[in-house]
Amino acid sequence: MLQIKELTYRVAGRTLLEDASVHIPAGHKVGLIGRNGTGKSTLLKLITGELASDSGSIQLQNGARLGVLPQEAPSGPESLIEAVLAADVERASLMAEAETAEDPMRIAEIHTRLADIDAHSAESRAAKILAGLGFDHEAQKRPCSSYSGGWRTRVSLAGTLFSNPDLLLLDEPSNYLDLEATLWLENFLRNYPHTLIIVSHDRDLLNNVAGTIVHLENRQLVKYTGNYDFFEKTRAEQLALNAAMAKKQEAQRKHLQSFVDRFRAKASKARQAQSRVKMLEKMKPIASVMEEYTVNFHFPSPEPLSSPIISMEGASAGYSPDKPVLKGLDLRIDMEDRIALLGQNGNGKSTFAKLLAGKLQRMGGQLNKSSKLKIGFFAQHQLDEMRPDETAYQHLAAKLGNVGEAKIRARLGQFGFSKDKSDVPVAQLSGGEKSRLTFCLLSVDQPHLLILDEPTNHLDVDAREALVQGLNEYEGAVILISHDPHLVSLVADDLWLVAEGGVKRFDGDIEDYKKLVLETARSAGAGKPISTAEKHTEQPRLSGKEARKQRAQNRAAMAPLRKEISKLENQIQKLESEKGKLEDIMAAPETYEKGSDYQAKIVAEIGDLNSKLEKIEAEWMLKQEELEGLEA
């Protein structure tokens, strides 16, 4: 399907690809990965011919149809369904020709080809794709011009998918989708019948769709058979091996250099010394795992507050006095809560986040916050509001005040900023670096609650994993809006569904929600829209004041229990860390040079830790079951 041979491409004096080669067979689904700025999007443009390489070749299968997202989204008076149908240029051309053709032979050819491309089911297929991307039966009839830019981009994506190209090229397709559309897209691409190359930092998407990973690194294209998890495991093993080989090579280099230094001037050894100089010159350095950069997210632990930190009774919010977006909110947020907001774009997730953050005032009902509550709010628009001419250091210094350079740089380092990168103007930072700077700035006040609205849009896979780790180490509450199911599954303990003007707890996990989303899309594609709010949501058994009282009593009982569970989890983590260190000692060769008494002591300490772990884990299980009983 696609053969790339010895491809080289340079831009602005920088080499992105150098003698890079890879072969993609027909029908393969490939995840193209690499750190931000390595040239993934550039490679897609080289494949489509939008850019020309400096040398090398790109060969496509004869007659293969390419599918890429158009640069301009449809914005005219045509309906969404019409715009998507028009994206299949061959079908549209044949349909138009069939209206005017007079030659019986040509008419027969046209209808044969229309049958071959399954033209009779085109409208049904287009409707299903639009439904999966968030447009119900009625929305599909509206003109493209009635939608905002983000929604029109979805229509462009729908058209690209509908055209069913032989080689589909997608560059970060989930960046402009919500979680619901991302889950549907994952299912669609998994069943796509042709060749696919997708650039994505969405780990679940890569794991569930790609059967091959092509890694763009050091200006080369390296192919791995398997999904992203398999690539990561293989890559880690390779880096560990490289580190060992680099250490061995360095020892060899020192030995050769020592010989050269000693015998270069001695006539009897001159030839041998010269040969060793040539060996040193030809010895290519081995990339070591130590060369891999690390990204950090460190959120300082806030001062403890009594729960609830936020409570609502009959609260409503919106932008027009007579048209609330959300109403009847009876909710409570505690310090231990980790909540992900579900629901399609436009249902009110960002409105709810703004209400909690104090960016939007309630229109009715009650909303109470702890008097000492500090909130950290992350939203994409904040990246555009930074002062472009100032550096990351200057941004943080303005917020921290006169604390000294060392403390400012230390805090920037906690979010992956080296000294050099700290002194680069914000205008020159990548989207991911701006996101990390925003996180750094909002952490200064040690917030009790982090509200994160699509925090991963500009983060690569490594940065997303670092964010997961940082949030799981953070001891405050988290409200998360994200299209990344991997992030949701690892960070959130509770799922709240924002739909039909309300916010309710979703009774299930992310896999249950994925099934519900696909069922909803199928029904909407068939012209029978259903609401995700109709299923799996918590149904109140009481009403009014009695219901609120019952929920308050349950929360009051759960709060100390959750605190005990959290304490036990910290103890388990500490014991497992101690055990891991001892196991590392047992695995070290030098341990076996210290005698059997030393080894027996380490084994006994590991056994003691195992006993403590079993006891605490059993207690944790009992507390967890008790908590689940209260939540039921």
Disulfide bonds with the S-S distance in Angstrom:
none
